[in-house]
């Protein structure tokens, strides 16, 4: 639960080993910026960004806080699909 907002949140963290590579850090920062700017008719289909930042460490620990969406984890969903071809499922 997000302490300041009092609601559940999902947190994405850049693994510290990947944080040693400036290219990975730039990609993570770019993802934060793009995700925060998403708008338009499909905005309701994209997880909203709540917060982002970094913690002092070596390398810095970057994180992205997003709204929590209850449901099946993507890795579970993909693991449950049989065969080599992925089945398409409609987006809710």
N, C-alpha and C positions, 0 to 999 in steps of 0.2 A: 504494500500500500504506500502511495506517495504521501510522505509525512505532511507536507504543506497543503496538499489538495484533498487529502482524506479519501482517496479512491485508489482502486487497483491500477497498477501500471505494469507495462512490460519494459524491461531494460535490455538494451543491446550494448555490449561492451567490446571494444577492439582488444583482441588478445594481446597481452604485453609483448610477446615475441614479434607479432606483426607490427606493433607500434614502434619497433626499432627501425622499420623501413619507412622513409619519408613518403614514398609513393603510396603505401597503404594508409598512412595518416591522412594524406591529401584526399584520397578516395573516400575515407570515412567522413571527413569534414565536408566534402562535396555532397555526399549522400544526405548529411544533416541539412545542408542549405537547400537542396532540391526538395527534400521531403517537406520542409517547413513552408516552402513556397507553393506547393501543389494546391490548385484551386480549380474551379470550373464545374462542369456538369457531372464529373465522375468523382468529385471530392468525397462523397459519402461512401465510396468504395475503397478509400485509402485510409490507413490508420493515421490518426492525428498525432502530431509531435507535441509533447507536453513540455519537455525540457531537454537540455543537452549541456555538455560541459566536459571538464577534465579534472582529474585529481592529481596532485603533485606526487610524482613517482618518477623513476627512471627505468624505462621511458614513461612519459605521461600516460595515464589511464583515461582514455576517451570513452564517453558513454552517451547514449541516446535514450531518452525516456519517452515512451509512446503509450497511447491509450491501450488498455488491456482488452482484447477481444476474446471472449469465451468461445471455446470450440475445440476442434481437433487440431493438434499441432501438424504443421505441414509435413515434417519428417515422418510422422505416424501415418498420415494420409498417403503419402507416396510409398511408404513401406507396405501398406495394405493393398496396393494395386498389383495385380498379377500380370505376368508377361513382360515383354520388352517394351511394348508400346504403352504409353500413358493414356489413360482414359480422360477425356475432357469432361469436366463437370461445370454446370452453370454457376456463375458468380451470383451470390445473393445480394 
